[in-house]
Amino acid sequence: MAPPARKSFPLRLDPVLYTALERSAAGDLRSVNAQIEVLLREALGRRGLKIAPPEPVRRGRPPKENDDG
């Protein structure tokens, strides 16, 4: 099953801000995109806007299908 679609949009950032996001993301072993999403969720949570956590990404091999026929 494919993961739910994500909304894409262009985002213009100051180069210094992007560099800081890169460093922060690297420290957390995330992509810059994932780091921005985490920071936005944290900021919204502090403002009282709770958002359901995202569905975890399924990793690894898919389960084997049993062919008992």
Helices and strands as residue ranges (DSSP letters): H 15-27, H 32-46
